[in-house]
C-alpha cells in the first residue's frame, strides 16, 4: 500500500481515503444510523435477558406421542344446583378439573334456573333464550324435572362457583354471597363472567365494597388485571397510575404476544384491554427510543467533535475520554447504542445500566472548582430526565 501510494502520489492517496470513507457512509442513510466512533459494530453485548425477547408461551405438552388416556378419569356424576323453585331452564356447564395426583376429570354442573330472569338481565342470554330471537340457540333438548319441562342451555369456559354466585344473586338467594370481602381472583372471575354476558349491573349492590378493598393495591405487582376489572366495573381509581408504572416496569411483549415480564414476573395480557396494552407498549418504546437517541447524540459529539469545550488540561481530557469509553463498554449497551440490538427489558433497568456510565472530570488536575466537562455531564442527565407527561 505504501509503494502504491508513492507511485500515484499524495493526491491519489487522499482520493483513495475519501472513497473508503464514502463507501462506509453509504451504508447508512443518515448520521443517526452511523455506527458510533471508537466502538466496533460487532462488539458483543453481555449475555443478559434484557437483550432477548420473551419466548412464546408453551401451550400443552410438546410430546405428541405421550399417552394421556391413563391420566383421564371418566366424567363424574353431575352436580345439580336447584336455584329456582319454579325453574324451566337447565344450564349445563362442563368443567375440567385436575386432582392432586395429576389426573383430570370432567365435572358437569347443572343449574336449575328461571329463563325469564336470565332473559331480563342479560341481552346475551336473551338472544339464546327468546323464542322470537333470530340468534336463538339451535339446541332444543328438553328434560322433565318435577313434572316440568326444562330447556337445556350449555355454557362453556365459565367458572362454576362464580356462575353459581351470579345466578343466586339473580334469583334473590344471597345468603352465601360474600358481601364484605372477596379475594382478587374472585373479583376477576366476577368481572370476566359479567362482561361476557353483559350483566355487570347485577353486582351493583356488592361491587363497590369489593372494589374499595382492592383499588388501593392495584398498582402492586400481581394485580395488573385491575386494568380489566376497572374497565368492566367503571372504576377509574389507580388506572392511570398503573398504566404509568407498567410503561416503566414492563419489558417487550413475548413472541406470541400473550405476556410480558414486569420486573422478572410474568404478566399475562389475555384480559388487558387491547387499547390499553397498545398504549403502554407504544409509550415504553417511545421513551426507550428517546433515551437511546440522547445517548447516541452525546457519544457522537463527545468523541468525534472534541466536546470537552474549552478544557485545556490534557490529563483531564484523557481521564474523561478513557472513563467514558470504559464505562460504556462495561455497560454492555454498545449494540443498543449502535442500533444493532433492541432493549427488551424495562425502562428502569435500562436507566440503571446507563446511570452507571460515568463521565469523570479531572478537576484535581487543573486546580479550580468546576471543569467544563462537568457541564456536559449535567446537560446529559438533564436531557435524560423523563417528561412529566410520561
C-alpha positions as CSV (number, residue, x, y, z in Angstrom):
1,X,0.0,0.0,0.0
2,X,2.9,2.4,0.8
3,X,4.6,1.6,-2.6
4,X,1.3,2.2,-4.4
5,X,0.9,5.5,-2.7
6,X,4.4,6.6,-3.7
7,X,3.7,5.6,-7.3
8,X,0.5,7.6,-7.6
9,X,1.5,10.5,-5.4
10,X,-0.1,12.1,-2.3
11,X,-3.2,13.2,-4.3
12,X,-4.1,9.7,-5.1
13,X,-3.7,8.5,-1.5
14,X,-6.1,11.3,-0.4
15,X,-8.6,10.2,-3.1
16,X,-8.5,6.6,-2.0
17,X,-9.1,7.6,1.6
18,X,-12.1,9.7,0.6
19,X,-13.6,6.9,-1.5
20,X,-13.3,4.5,1.5
21,X,-15.0,7.0,3.8
22,X,-17.8,7.5,1.3
23,X,-18.3,3.7,1.0
24,X,-18.6,3.5,4.8
25,X,-21.1,6.3,5.0
26,X,-23.1,4.9,2.1
27,X,-24.2,2.0,4.3
28,X,-26.2,4.4,6.4
29,X,-29.0,6.8,5.3
30,X,-28.3,9.5,7.9
31,X,-26.0,10.3,10.8
32,X,-28.4,8.8,13.2
33,X,-27.7,5.4,11.6
34,X,-23.9,5.7,11.6
35,X,-22.0,3.4,14.0
36,X,-20.7,5.2,17.0
37,X,-17.0,6.2,16.8
38,X,-14.4,4.1,18.7
39,X,-16.7,1.1,19.1
40,X,-16.8,-1.7,16.5
41,X,-20.4,-2.5,15.5
42,X,-19.7,-6.2,16.1
43,X,-18.8,-5.7,19.7
44,X,-20.8,-8.4,21.6
45,X,-23.2,-7.3,24.3
46,X,-23.4,-9.1,27.7
47,X,-25.5,-12.2,27.9
48,X,-28.5,-10.7,29.5
49,X,-32.2,-11.4,29.5
50,X,-32.8,-7.7,28.6
51,X,-31.4,-8.3,25.1
52,X,-33.8,-11.2,24.4
53,X,-37.5,-11.0,23.6
54,X,-39.5,-13.3,25.8
55,X,-40.2,-16.7,24.2
56,X,-43.6,-17.8,23.1
57,X,-45.8,-19.4,25.8
58,X,-45.9,-23.2,25.7
59,X,-49.5,-24.4,25.3
60,X,-49.8,-28.1,26.2
61,X,-47.2,-30.8,26.1
62,X,-44.6,-30.8,23.3
63,X,-44.5,-34.7,23.3
64,X,-47.2,-35.7,20.9
65,X,-46.5,-39.4,21.5
66,X,-47.4,-39.2,25.2
67,X,-50.4,-41.4,26.0
68,X,-52.6,-39.4,28.3
69,X,-55.5,-41.9,28.3
70,X,-54.5,-43.4,31.6
71,X,-54.5,-40.0,33.2
72,X,-58.0,-39.0,32.2
73,X,-60.8,-40.2,34.5
74,X,-64.4,-40.8,33.3
75,X,-66.9,-38.0,33.8
76,X,-68.1,-37.8,37.4
77,X,-71.7,-37.6,38.5
78,X,-73.3,-34.2,37.6
79,X,-73.6,-31.7,40.4
80,X,-77.1,-30.1,40.4
81,X,-78.0,-26.7,42.0
82,X,-81.7,-26.2,42.4
83,X,-81.6,-22.4,42.4
84,X,-85.2,-21.5,41.4
85,X,-88.2,-23.3,42.8
86,X,-90.0,-22.6,39.5
87,X,-87.2,-23.4,37.2
88,X,-87.8,-24.0,33.5
89,X,-84.1,-24.0,32.3
90,X,-81.1,-26.1,32.9
91,X,-77.7,-24.5,32.5
92,X,-75.3,-27.2,31.6
93,X,-71.6,-26.3,32.4
94,X,-68.9,-28.9,31.9
95,X,-65.6,-28.1,33.7
96,X,-62.3,-29.9,33.6
97,X,-60.5,-30.3,36.9
98,X,-57.2,-31.7,37.9
99,X,-56.9,-33.9,41.0
100,X,-54.0,-33.8,43.5
101,X,-52.3,-36.8,41.8
102,X,-52.4,-35.1,38.4
103,X,-55.4,-36.9,36.9
104,X,-58.0,-34.9,35.1
105,X,-61.7,-35.4,35.0
106,X,-64.8,-33.6,33.7
107,X,-67.3,-32.4,36.3
108,X,-70.7,-31.4,34.9
109,X,-72.5,-28.6,36.8
110,X,-76.3,-28.2,36.3
111,X,-78.1,-25.1,37.4
112,X,-81.9,-25.1,37.6
113,X,-83.0,-21.5,37.0
114,X,-85.7,-19.3,35.6
115,X,-85.2,-18.5,31.9
116,X,-87.4,-15.4,32.3
117,X,-85.0,-13.9,34.8
118,X,-82.0,-14.6,32.6
119,X,-83.7,-13.0,29.6
120,X,-84.4,-9.9,31.6
121,X,-80.9,-9.3,33.0
122,X,-78.7,-10.3,30.1
123,X,-79.1,-9.4,26.4
124,X,-76.6,-12.2,25.6
125,X,-78.8,-14.9,27.3
126,X,-81.9,-13.2,25.8
127,X,-80.6,-13.9,22.3
128,X,-80.2,-17.6,23.1
129,X,-83.4,-18.0,25.0
130,X,-86.0,-15.7,23.5
131,X,-88.3,-17.8,21.2
132,X,-88.5,-14.9,18.7
133,X,-84.8,-14.1,18.6
134,X,-83.0,-15.0,15.3
135,X,-79.9,-15.7,17.4
136,X,-81.7,-18.4,19.5
137,X,-79.6,-21.4,20.2
138,X,-80.2,-24.4,17.9
139,X,-80.2,-26.7,20.9
140,X,-83.8,-27.7,21.7
141,X,-83.1,-30.5,24.1
142,X,-85.9,-30.9,26.7
143,X,-85.8,-32.6,30.0
144,X,-88.5,-33.1,32.6
145,X,-87.8,-32.3,36.2
146,X,-90.5,-32.3,38.9
147,X,-93.1,-32.8,36.1
148,X,-92.0,-29.6,34.4
149,X,-90.3,-29.4,31.0
150,X,-86.9,-27.8,31.1
151,X,-84.9,-26.4,28.2
152,X,-81.2,-27.3,28.3
153,X,-78.6,-24.5,27.6
154,X,-74.9,-25.4,27.6
155,X,-72.3,-22.8,28.6
156,X,-68.5,-23.2,28.2
157,X,-65.3,-22.0,29.9
158,X,-67.1,-20.3,32.8
159,X,-66.0,-20.6,36.4
160,X,-68.6,-22.9,38.1
161,X,-68.5,-21.1,41.5
162,X,-68.7,-17.6,40.0
163,X,-71.6,-18.6,37.8
164,X,-73.4,-20.1,40.9
165,X,-72.9,-16.9,42.8
166,X,-74.3,-14.7,40.0
167,X,-77.3,-17.0,39.4
168,X,-78.0,-16.9,43.2
169,X,-78.0,-13.1,43.1
170,X,-80.3,-13.1,40.2
171,X,-82.8,-15.4,42.0
172,X,-82.6,-13.4,45.3
173,X,-80.7,-16.2,47.1
174,X,-77.9,-14.1,48.6
175,X,-77.2,-15.8,51.9
176,X,-73.9,-17.3,50.7
177,X,-72.7,-14.2,48.7
178,X,-69.6,-12.6,50.1
179,X,-70.8,-9.1,51.0
180,X,-67.8,-7.5,52.8
181,X,-64.7,-9.4,51.5
182,X,-63.6,-11.2,48.3
183,X,-60.2,-12.3,47.1
184,X,-58.7,-10.7,43.9
185,X,-59.2,-13.9,41.9
186,X,-62.9,-14.0,42.7
187,X,-63.2,-10.3,41.8
188,X,-61.6,-11.0,38.4
189,X,-63.8,-14.0,37.8
190,X,-66.9,-11.9,38.5
191,X,-65.7,-9.3,36.1
192,X,-65.0,-11.9,33.4
193,X,-68.4,-13.6,33.7
194,X,-70.4,-10.4,33.9
195,X,-68.5,-8.8,31.0
196,X,-69.1,-12.0,28.9
197,X,-72.9,-12.0,29.5
198,X,-73.3,-8.2,29.7
199,X,-74.9,-8.3,33.2
200,X,-72.4,-6.3,35.3
201,X,-75.3,-4.3,36.8
202,X,-76.3,-7.5,38.7
203,X,-73.4,-6.9,41.1
204,X,-74.0,-3.3,41.8
205,X,-75.2,-3.9,45.4
206,X,-71.9,-5.7,46.2
207,X,-69.2,-4.4,43.8
208,X,-68.4,-1.1,45.5
209,X,-67.3,-2.8,48.7
210,X,-65.2,-5.3,46.7
211,X,-63.6,-2.6,44.6
212,X,-62.9,-0.5,47.7
213,X,-60.9,-3.4,49.1
214,X,-58.6,-3.9,46.1
215,X,-58.3,-0.5,44.5
216,X,-55.6,0.7,47.0
217,X,-53.2,-2.2,46.0
218,X,-53.9,-2.2,42.3
219,X,-50.5,-0.8,41.3
220,X,-48.6,-3.5,43.1
221,X,-47.2,-6.5,41.1
222,X,-49.7,-9.3,40.7
223,X,-52.7,-7.0,40.3
224,X,-52.3,-6.0,36.6
225,X,-55.7,-7.4,35.8
226,X,-57.1,-4.4,37.7
227,X,-57.0,-2.6,34.3
228,X,-59.6,-5.1,33.0
229,X,-61.6,-5.1,36.3
230,X,-61.7,-1.3,36.4
231,X,-62.9,-1.1,32.9
232,X,-65.7,-3.6,33.4
233,X,-66.9,-2.0,36.7
234,X,-66.3,1.6,35.5
235,X,-63.9,2.3,38.4
236,X,-61.1,4.7,37.4
237,X,-59.1,4.5,40.6
238,X,-55.4,3.9,40.1
239,X,-55.8,3.1,36.4
240,X,-53.6,5.9,35.1
241,X,-51.1,5.3,37.9
242,X,-50.9,1.6,37.0
243,X,-50.5,2.3,33.3
244,X,-47.6,4.7,34.0
245,X,-45.9,2.1,36.2
246,X,-46.2,-0.5,33.5
247,X,-44.6,1.8,31.0
248,X,-41.6,1.9,33.3
249,X,-41.6,-1.7,34.5
250,X,-42.8,-3.8,31.6
251,X,-40.5,-5.5,29.1
252,X,-41.2,-6.3,25.5
253,X,-44.2,-8.4,24.6
254,X,-43.4,-12.1,24.2
255,X,-43.0,-13.6,20.7
256,X,-46.6,-14.9,21.0
257,X,-47.8,-11.5,22.4
258,X,-49.6,-13.2,25.3
259,X,-47.4,-12.0,28.1
260,X,-44.6,-9.7,29.2
261,X,-42.3,-9.6,32.1
262,X,-42.8,-7.0,34.8
263,X,-39.6,-6.8,36.9
264,X,-39.0,-10.5,36.1
265,X,-42.6,-11.6,36.8
266,X,-44.8,-13.0,34.0
267,X,-47.9,-10.8,33.3
268,X,-50.4,-12.4,31.0
269,X,-52.2,-10.0,28.7
270,X,-55.3,-12.0,27.9
271,X,-57.6,-9.8,30.0
272,X,-55.8,-6.5,29.4
273,X,-57.9,-4.1,27.2
274,X,-56.2,-4.1,23.8
275,X,-56.2,-0.3,23.5
276,X,-54.5,0.0,27.0
277,X,-51.9,-2.6,26.2
278,X,-51.0,-1.0,22.9
279,X,-50.8,2.4,24.6
280,X,-48.4,1.0,27.3
281,X,-46.1,-0.7,24.8
282,X,-46.1,2.3,22.5
283,X,-45.2,4.7,25.4
284,X,-42.5,2.3,26.5
285,X,-41.0,2.1,23.0
286,X,-41.1,5.8,22.6
287,X,-39.3,6.5,25.9
288,X,-36.6,4.0,25.1
289,X,-36.1,5.5,21.7
290,X,-35.8,8.9,23.2
291,X,-33.2,8.0,25.7
292,X,-31.1,5.9,23.2
293,X,-31.2,8.9,20.8
294,X,-29.9,11.2,23.5
295,X,-27.1,8.8,24.4
296,X,-26.1,8.4,20.7
297,X,-26.0,12.1,20.1
298,X,-24.0,12.7,23.2
299,X,-21.4,10.0,22.4
300,X,-21.1,11.1,18.8
301,X,-20.5,14.6,19.8
302,X,-18.2,13.9,22.7
303,X,-15.9,11.5,20.7
304,X,-15.9,13.0,17.2
305,X,-16.2,16.7,17.9
306,X,-13.9,17.0,21.0
307,X,-16.7,18.3,23.0
308,X,-14.7,19.0,26.1
309,X,-15.5,22.6,25.2
310,X,-12.6,24.6,26.5
311,X,-10.9,22.3,29.0
312,X,-7.2,22.9,28.3
313,X,-5.8,20.3,30.7
314,X,-4.7,17.2,28.8
315,X,-4.8,15.0,31.8
316,X,-8.4,16.0,32.5
317,X,-9.4,15.3,28.9
318,X,-7.6,11.9,28.9
319,X,-9.3,10.9,32.1
320,X,-12.8,11.9,30.8
321,X,-12.4,10.1,27.5
322,X,-11.0,7.0,28.9
323,X,-13.5,6.8,31.8
324,X,-16.4,7.3,29.4
325,X,-15.3,4.7,26.9
326,X,-14.6,2.1,29.5
327,X,-18.0,2.8,31.2
328,X,-19.9,2.4,28.0
329,X,-18.2,-0.9,27.2
330,X,-18.8,-2.3,30.7
331,X,-22.5,-1.4,30.5
332,X,-23.0,-4.0,27.7
333,X,-25.0,-1.5,25.7
334,X,-22.7,-1.0,22.8
335,X,-25.0,-2.8,20.4
336,X,-28.0,-1.0,21.7
337,X,-26.4,2.4,21.1
338,X,-25.3,1.2,17.7
339,X,-29.0,0.2,16.9
340,X,-27.9,-3.3,16.3
341,X,-29.9,-4.8,19.1
342,X,-33.2,-4.0,20.8
343,X,-33.6,-3.5,24.5
344,X,-36.3,-6.0,25.6
345,X,-36.0,-5.2,29.3
346,X,-37.9,-2.5,31.2
347,X,-37.1,1.2,31.3
348,X,-36.0,1.2,34.9
349,X,-33.3,-1.5,34.3
350,X,-32.1,0.5,31.2
351,X,-31.8,3.6,33.3
352,X,-29.9,1.7,35.9
353,X,-27.4,0.5,33.4
354,X,-27.0,3.9,31.7
355,X,-26.8,5.5,35.1
356,X,-23.6,3.6,35.8
357,X,-22.0,5.1,32.7
358,X,-19.5,7.7,34.2
359,X,-18.2,10.9,32.8
360,X,-15.5,11.8,35.3
361,X,-13.7,15.1,35.1
362,X,-10.2,16.0,36.2
363,X,-10.8,19.0,38.4
364,X,-7.9,17.9,40.6
365,X,-5.6,18.3,37.6
366,X,-6.1,22.0,36.9
367,X,-6.9,23.3,40.3
368,X,-10.2,25.1,40.0
369,X,-13.6,24.1,41.3
370,X,-15.5,23.5,38.1
371,X,-14.4,21.6,35.0
372,X,-16.1,22.3,31.6
373,X,-16.6,18.5,31.2
374,X,-19.0,18.5,34.1
375,X,-21.2,20.9,32.1
376,X,-21.6,18.1,29.6
377,X,-22.5,15.6,32.3
378,X,-25.1,17.9,33.9
379,X,-26.6,18.6,30.4
380,X,-26.8,14.9,29.5
381,X,-28.6,14.0,32.7
382,X,-31.0,16.9,32.3
383,X,-32.0,15.8,28.8
384,X,-32.4,12.2,30.0
385,X,-35.0,13.3,32.7
386,X,-38.4,11.9,31.7
387,X,-41.1,14.4,30.7
388,X,-43.8,14.9,33.2
389,X,-46.4,13.7,30.8
390,X,-44.9,10.2,30.8
